[in-house]
């Protein structure tokens, strides 16, 4: 399993306990938002806008971590760091 596909099952279980049936909606909103953020990050890369890339990666990194997508969060941290340099 690659690090990108890593899911923190404990975080997901905790969310399920707190949110119940609303977890599916939260994950759908996260997925839809992630698609938009990836498109914006690609535009930032294409436009050589490191500051925007860093900000977008930072925002999505936190959202990914909050839903247990640790592999994605780690990759976004790498992008965030590249955006700073």
Secondary structure, 3 states (H helix, E strand, C coil): CCHHHCCCHHHHHHHHHHHCCHHHHHHHHHHHHHHHHHHHHHHHHHCCCHHHHHHHHHHHHHHHHHCCCHHHHHHHHHHHHHHHC
